[in-house]
Amino acid sequence: MTAPARTRSTAELIRAEEPVLAHNYHPLPVVVARAEGTWVEDVEGRRYLDMLAGYSALNFGHRNPVLIEAAHRQLDRLTLTSRAFHNDQLAEFAQSLAELTGLDMVLPMNTGAEAVESAVKVARKWAYEVKGVPADRATIVVAAGNFHGRTTTIVSFSTDETARAGFGPFTPGFRIVPYNDLAALEAAVDETTAAVLIEPIQGEAGVVIPDEGYLTGVRELTRRAGCLFVADEIQSGLGRTGRTLAVEHEGVLPDALLLGKALGGGIVPVSAVVARREVLGVLRPGEHGSTFGGNPLAAAVGSAVVGLLKTGHFQLRAAELGVVLRDGLTSLVGKGVVGFRSRGLWAGVDVDPAIGTGREISERLMAEGILVKDTHGSTIRLAPPLTITEEELRSALGALEKVLAA
């Protein structure tokens, strides 16, 4: 009888990656082999509570049974046609997503960065054809501290030198203003402005939440100035903050929404620009596209995701457990936590630098069976699947308290 193949250890697998993978990430030293719900297991059988959820791509948990069933069902039928042909899943997906967001039209893409790039193109086209901005003079106003992706155009308006350094020359046409500053935003908007592109909550910056009234002010300002309000909800959207969309906390509806991550349920990459008909209506055949955007497998999974969100269950869980998260972090302020920002099941936690960097705190939590990820300095992000139980959430907070005390 042939002996079963030996599973390589964590150390062996990490060493095997070193010479063949580009070093564009610095992952924690854990090698995940399987997952279910809120838990992952490494190649040696150790279990960890996932408090990152793929940067919100896994809002509905690992291998959510509803989404897995939708994917299996579609895998047995049809996976790709390209947009050269119609497929029988795309119309339902687009219609359900438009209804969920309260907008009119959908441009399906794959990744979040693709959605942002698509929105930049569409906003410029709209500025020339609808607003009447002279050719090649359109500008887009963005906020400092933003994270919209890492493509060449997107890093052109990043203020993170790690993302920018060594990748110029940069794409012109962007104006950067401080986040959460309506006066600065108003000063930057003029007759050439095609759009204001912002995150309702800045995720990569450390879950930075603007003052109450900021999003309402952006909506009013853009309406007065005759330019578009484009909200990047790739991380903040689809239940994460206790509402379907983070902009709902102020009751505003942008001209265009950018969605991704959780839209694919952690199964396939799915993103979309969802906008008013006047905005996406500027596109004509041949001007923009994607071979895989809107593929039937992605559309089937995306429709199932929308179905989960329509129940309101996950939004309610995020809101209710968000109170537990906020209260737990409040109790740690002065005990190693110097500050935090949270909304729903999403938090940026600033740890006393004397205790450790964000990376060091993440590694110590990993040793306690909790997976998180650092962002800048001594800040860590908490973004568990929305399926997490109160007991699991309290366990994670207890592990953080233990690590800080140690």
C-alpha positions as CSV (number, residue, x, y, z in Angstrom):
1,M,0.0,0.0,0.0
2,T,1.3,3.4,-0.9
3,A,1.9,5.6,2.1
4,P,-0.1,8.9,2.1
5,A,1.8,12.0,1.1
6,R,3.2,13.9,4.0
7,T,1.8,17.3,4.6
8,R,4.5,19.8,4.7
9,S,4.9,21.9,7.8
10,T,4.2,25.6,8.2
11,A,8.0,26.4,8.2
12,E,8.6,24.2,5.1
13,L,5.7,25.8,3.2
14,I,6.8,29.4,4.1
15,R,10.4,28.6,3.0
16,A,9.0,27.1,-0.3
17,E,7.3,30.4,-1.1
18,E,10.3,32.5,-0.6
19,P,12.2,32.0,-3.9
20,V,9.2,31.9,-6.2
21,L,6.6,34.4,-4.9
22,A,7.1,38.2,-5.4
23,H,7.5,39.8,-2.0
24,N,4.6,42.2,-2.3
25,Y,3.1,41.0,1.0
26,H,4.3,40.4,4.5
27,P,1.9,37.8,5.8
28,L,1.7,36.5,9.3
29,P,3.6,33.1,9.7
30,V,0.4,30.9,9.5
31,V,-0.4,28.6,6.6
32,V,-4.2,28.1,6.3
33,A,-5.4,24.8,4.9
34,R,-9.1,24.8,5.6
35,A,-11.8,27.0,7.0
36,E,-15.5,27.0,8.1
37,G,-17.5,29.9,9.4
38,T,-15.4,32.1,11.6
39,W,-12.6,29.6,12.1
40,V,-9.5,28.6,10.0
41,E,-7.1,25.7,10.5
42,D,-3.5,25.6,9.6
43,V,-1.6,22.7,8.0
44,E,-0.7,21.3,11.4
45,G,-4.2,21.3,12.7
46,R,-4.1,24.5,14.8
47,R,-7.4,26.5,14.8
48,Y,-7.6,30.3,14.8
49,L,-10.5,32.6,15.1
50,D,-10.5,34.8,12.0
51,M,-10.9,38.5,13.0
52,L,-9.9,39.9,9.6
53,A,-12.4,38.1,7.2
54,G,-10.2,38.8,4.2
55,Y,-10.4,42.6,4.7
56,S,-14.3,42.2,4.6
57,A,-14.3,39.8,1.6
58,L,-15.6,37.1,4.0
59,N,-18.4,39.1,5.6
60,F,-20.7,36.0,5.5
61,G,-18.1,33.6,6.9
62,H,-15.8,31.0,5.3
63,R,-17.7,28.6,3.0
64,N,-21.1,30.1,3.7
65,P,-23.4,27.2,2.8
66,V,-25.9,29.3,0.8
67,L,-23.0,30.8,-1.3
68,I,-21.2,27.5,-1.7
69,E,-24.5,25.9,-2.9
70,A,-25.0,28.7,-5.5
71,A,-21.4,28.3,-6.7
72,H,-21.6,24.5,-7.0
73,R,-24.9,24.7,-8.8
74,Q,-23.4,27.2,-11.3
75,L,-20.1,25.2,-11.7
76,D,-22.2,22.3,-13.0
77,R,-23.8,24.5,-15.7
78,L,-21.6,27.3,-17.0
79,T,-18.7,29.4,-15.7
80,L,-17.7,31.8,-18.5
81,T,-18.9,33.1,-21.8
82,S,-17.1,36.5,-21.8
83,R,-19.3,39.5,-22.5
84,A,-19.2,38.6,-26.2
85,F,-22.4,36.8,-25.4
86,H,-25.2,37.1,-22.9
87,N,-25.5,34.7,-20.0
88,D,-28.6,33.6,-18.0
89,Q,-27.3,34.8,-14.6
90,L,-26.2,38.4,-15.3
91,A,-29.6,40.2,-15.6
92,E,-30.8,38.9,-12.2
93,F,-27.6,39.9,-10.6
94,A,-27.6,43.4,-12.0
95,Q,-31.3,44.0,-11.3
96,S,-31.0,42.7,-7.7
97,L,-27.9,44.8,-7.0
98,A,-29.5,47.9,-8.4
99,E,-32.6,47.4,-6.3
100,L,-30.5,46.7,-3.1
101,T,-28.6,50.0,-3.5
102,G,-31.4,52.2,-4.8
103,L,-29.5,53.0,-8.1
104,D,-30.2,52.2,-11.7
105,M,-27.4,50.5,-13.6
106,V,-24.6,48.1,-12.9
107,L,-21.1,47.8,-14.5
108,P,-19.8,44.4,-13.4
109,M,-16.0,43.9,-12.9
110,N,-13.8,41.6,-10.9
111,T,-11.6,43.4,-8.3
112,G,-12.1,46.5,-6.2
113,A,-9.3,48.3,-8.0
114,E,-11.0,47.5,-11.3
115,A,-14.2,49.1,-10.0
116,V,-12.3,52.2,-9.0
117,E,-10.5,52.4,-12.3
118,S,-13.8,52.0,-14.1
119,A,-15.4,54.8,-12.0
120,V,-12.5,57.2,-12.9
121,K,-13.1,56.5,-16.6
122,V,-16.8,56.9,-16.3
123,A,-16.6,60.1,-14.3
124,R,-14.3,61.7,-16.8
125,K,-16.5,60.6,-19.7
126,W,-19.6,62.0,-17.9
127,A,-17.7,65.3,-17.3
128,Y,-17.0,65.7,-21.0
129,E,-20.3,64.5,-22.4
130,V,-22.8,65.7,-19.8
131,K,-21.2,68.5,-17.7
132,G,-19.3,70.0,-20.7
133,V,-15.8,70.1,-19.2
134,P,-13.3,70.8,-22.0
135,A,-11.4,67.8,-23.4
136,D,-8.7,66.3,-21.1
137,R,-9.2,68.9,-18.4
138,A,-11.5,66.9,-16.0
139,T,-10.3,66.6,-12.4
140,I,-11.3,64.3,-9.6
141,V,-11.0,65.3,-5.9
142,V,-9.9,62.6,-3.4
143,A,-9.0,62.5,0.3
144,A,-5.7,62.2,1.9
145,G,-5.2,58.8,3.7
146,N,-7.3,57.1,1.0
147,F,-6.9,53.5,-0.1
148,H,-8.6,52.7,-3.3
149,G,-6.2,50.1,-4.7
150,R,-2.7,49.8,-6.1
151,T,-2.9,50.2,-9.8
152,T,-0.7,52.9,-11.4
153,T,-3.6,55.4,-11.7
154,I,-4.8,54.8,-8.2
155,V,-1.5,55.1,-6.5
156,S,-1.2,58.4,-8.4
157,F,-3.6,59.9,-5.9
158,S,-2.4,58.0,-2.8
159,T,-0.7,59.7,0.0
160,D,1.0,56.5,1.2
161,E,4.6,56.7,0.0
162,T,5.0,52.9,0.4
163,A,2.4,52.5,-2.3
164,R,3.8,55.3,-4.5
165,A,7.6,55.3,-4.2
166,G,9.3,54.0,-7.3
167,F,6.1,53.7,-9.5
168,G,6.0,57.1,-11.2
169,P,5.4,58.9,-13.5
170,F,1.9,59.4,-12.1
171,T,-1.4,60.0,-13.7
172,P,-2.5,63.6,-13.6
173,G,-6.0,65.0,-13.0
174,F,-6.4,64.4,-9.2
175,R,-6.6,66.9,-6.3
176,I,-6.0,65.6,-2.8
177,V,-7.6,67.3,0.2
178,P,-7.7,66.4,3.9
179,Y,-10.3,63.8,4.8
180,N,-13.3,65.0,6.9
181,D,-12.7,68.6,5.9
182,L,-15.6,70.1,4.0
183,A,-14.1,73.6,3.6
184,A,-11.0,72.1,2.0
185,L,-13.2,70.0,-0.3
186,E,-15.2,73.0,-1.4
187,A,-12.1,75.0,-2.1
188,A,-10.8,72.2,-4.4
189,V,-14.0,71.8,-6.4
190,D,-14.4,73.9,-9.6
191,E,-15.9,73.8,-13.0
192,T,-13.4,71.1,-14.1
193,T,-14.4,68.7,-11.3
194,A,-15.9,65.5,-12.6
195,A,-16.3,63.8,-9.2
196,V,-15.5,63.6,-5.6
197,L,-14.2,60.1,-4.8
198,I,-14.1,59.2,-1.1
199,E,-14.4,56.2,1.3
200,P,-17.3,56.8,3.7
201,I,-15.0,55.2,6.3
202,Q,-11.3,55.0,5.5
203,G,-10.4,51.3,6.2
204,E,-6.7,51.0,5.4
205,A,-6.0,54.3,7.3
206,G,-7.2,52.6,10.5
207,V,-11.0,52.6,10.3
208,V,-11.2,56.4,10.3
209,I,-14.8,57.6,10.7
210,P,-15.7,61.1,9.6
211,D,-17.7,63.5,11.7
212,E,-21.4,63.3,11.7
213,G,-22.7,65.4,8.8
214,Y,-19.5,65.1,6.6
215,L,-21.1,62.7,4.1
216,T,-24.3,64.8,4.0
217,G,-22.0,67.8,3.3
218,V,-20.2,66.0,0.5
219,R,-23.6,65.1,-1.1
220,E,-24.9,68.7,-0.9
221,L,-21.6,70.2,-2.1
222,T,-21.4,67.9,-5.1
223,R,-25.0,68.6,-6.0
224,R,-24.4,72.3,-5.9
225,A,-21.2,72.1,-7.9
226,G,-22.7,69.9,-10.5
227,C,-20.2,67.0,-10.1
228,L,-20.6,63.4,-9.1
229,F,-20.3,61.9,-5.6
230,V,-18.6,58.5,-5.9
231,A,-18.5,56.4,-2.7
232,D,-16.0,53.6,-2.4
233,E,-17.8,51.0,-0.3
234,I,-15.5,48.1,-1.2
235,Q,-14.5,47.6,2.4
236,S,-17.2,49.5,4.3
237,G,-20.2,48.1,2.4
238,L,-22.5,45.1,2.4
239,G,-23.3,44.8,6.1
240,R,-19.9,45.5,7.7
241,T,-21.0,48.7,9.6
242,G,-24.5,47.6,10.6
243,R,-26.2,48.9,7.5
244,T,-26.1,47.6,4.0
245,L,-23.9,50.6,3.0
246,A,-21.9,52.9,5.3
247,V,-23.5,56.0,3.6
248,E,-26.8,54.9,5.0
249,H,-25.7,56.1,8.4
250,E,-26.3,59.6,7.1
251,G,-29.1,58.7,4.8
252,V,-27.3,59.9,1.6
253,L,-27.3,58.3,-1.8
254,P,-24.2,58.9,-4.0
255,D,-24.3,59.1,-7.8
256,A,-22.1,56.0,-7.9
257,L,-21.2,53.3,-5.5
258,L,-18.1,51.1,-5.8
259,L,-18.6,47.6,-4.4
260,G,-16.3,44.5,-4.2
261,K,-14.8,42.1,-1.7
262,A,-17.9,40.8,0.1
263,L,-19.9,40.9,-3.2
264,G,-18.0,37.7,-4.2
265,G,-18.7,36.0,-0.8
266,G,-15.1,35.0,-0.4
267,I,-15.5,32.6,-3.3
268,V,-14.8,34.5,-6.5
269,P,-13.7,38.1,-7.2
270,V,-16.7,40.2,-7.9
271,S,-16.9,44.0,-8.1
272,A,-19.2,46.6,-9.6
273,V,-19.9,50.2,-10.2
274,V,-23.5,50.9,-9.4
275,A,-24.7,54.3,-10.5
276,R,-27.5,56.5,-11.8
277,R,-28.5,55.8,-15.4
278,E,-27.2,59.2,-16.5
279,V,-23.7,58.3,-15.2
280,L,-23.2,54.8,-16.5
281,G,-25.2,55.6,-19.6
282,V,-22.2,57.4,-21.1
283,L,-20.5,54.1,-21.9
284,R,-20.8,52.6,-25.4
285,P,-19.6,49.3,-26.8
286,G,-15.9,49.0,-27.0
287,E,-15.1,51.9,-24.6
288,H,-14.7,49.7,-21.5
289,G,-14.8,46.0,-20.7
290,S,-13.6,42.9,-18.9
291,T,-13.4,39.3,-20.1
292,F,-14.4,37.9,-16.7
293,G,-16.5,40.8,-15.5
294,G,-20.1,39.6,-15.1
295,N,-19.2,36.0,-15.8
296,P,-22.1,33.6,-14.9
297,L,-20.3,32.0,-11.9
298,A,-19.6,35.5,-10.4
299,A,-23.2,36.6,-11.2
300,A,-24.7,33.5,-9.5
301,V,-22.6,34.0,-6.3
302,G,-23.3,37.8,-6.4
303,S,-27.0,37.2,-6.6
304,A,-26.8,34.9,-3.6
305,V,-24.9,37.5,-1.7
306,V,-27.6,40.1,-2.5
307,G,-30.2,37.6,-1.3
308,L,-28.5,37.2,2.1
309,L,-28.3,41.0,2.4
310,K,-32.0,41.4,1.6
311,T,-32.9,39.5,4.7
312,G,-31.3,42.3,6.9
313,H,-30.0,39.5,9.2
314,F,-26.3,40.3,8.7
315,Q,-26.8,44.0,9.0
316,L,-28.6,43.5,12.3
317,R,-25.9,41.2,13.7
318,A,-23.2,43.7,12.8
319,A,-25.1,46.5,14.6
320,E,-25.9,44.4,17.7
321,L,-22.5,42.8,18.1
322,G,-20.9,46.1,17.2
323,V,-22.1,47.4,20.6
324,V,-20.3,44.4,22.2
325,L,-17.1,45.2,20.3
326,R,-17.3,48.9,21.1
327,D,-17.9,48.3,24.8
328,G,-15.1,45.7,25.0
329,L,-12.6,48.1,23.4
330,T,-13.8,51.0,25.6
331,S,-12.9,48.9,28.7
332,L,-9.3,48.4,27.3
333,V,-8.6,52.2,26.8
334,G,-5.9,53.1,29.3
335,K,-4.9,49.4,29.6
336,G,-2.7,49.3,26.5
337,V,-5.3,50.8,24.1
338,V,-4.7,54.5,23.6
339,G,-7.8,54.9,21.3
340,F,-10.0,53.2,18.8
341,R,-12.7,53.9,16.2
342,S,-15.5,51.4,15.5
343,R,-18.7,51.1,13.6
344,G,-20.6,47.9,13.4
345,L,-18.2,44.9,13.4
346,W,-15.2,47.0,12.2
347,A,-12.6,48.7,14.4
348,G,-9.2,50.3,14.2
349,V,-7.4,49.9,17.5
350,D,-4.5,52.1,18.4
351,V,-2.1,50.3,20.8
352,D,0.4,52.0,23.0
353,P,3.6,52.0,20.9
354,A,5.5,51.1,24.1
355,I,3.7,47.7,24.1
356,G,4.5,46.9,20.5
357,T,4.0,47.7,16.8
358,G,0.8,46.6,15.1
359,R,2.7,43.7,13.6
360,E,4.0,42.5,17.0
361,I,0.6,42.7,18.5
362,S,-0.8,40.7,15.5
363,E,1.9,38.0,16.0
364,R,1.1,37.8,19.8
365,L,-2.6,37.4,19.1
366,M,-1.8,34.7,16.5
367,A,-0.1,32.8,19.3
368,E,-3.4,33.1,21.3
369,G,-5.3,31.7,18.3
370,I,-6.7,35.0,17.0
371,L,-5.9,36.3,13.5
372,V,-5.9,40.1,12.9
373,K,-3.7,42.3,10.7
374,D,-1.9,45.5,11.4
375,T,-2.1,48.7,9.4
376,H,0.0,51.8,10.1
377,G,2.3,52.0,13.2
378,S,0.7,50.4,16.2
379,T,-2.8,50.1,14.9
380,I,-4.6,46.8,14.3
381,R,-7.8,46.2,12.5
382,L,-10.7,44.0,13.7
383,A,-13.2,42.9,11.1
384,P,-14.6,39.5,11.9
385,P,-17.1,37.6,9.7
386,L,-20.6,38.9,10.5
387,T,-21.4,35.3,11.4
388,I,-19.3,35.6,14.6
389,T,-21.0,34.7,17.9
390,E,-21.0,36.9,20.9
391,E,-19.0,34.3,22.8
392,E,-16.4,34.2,20.0
393,L,-16.2,38.0,19.9
394,R,-15.7,38.2,23.7
395,S,-13.1,35.5,23.4
396,A,-11.1,37.6,20.9
397,L,-11.4,40.7,23.1
398,G,-10.2,38.6,26.1
399,A,-7.2,37.5,24.1
400,L,-6.4,41.1,23.2
401,E,-6.6,42.1,26.9
402,K,-4.3,39.3,27.7
403,V,-1.7,40.3,25.1
404,L,-1.8,43.9,26.1
405,A,-1.4,43.0,29.8
406,A,1.6,40.7,29.0
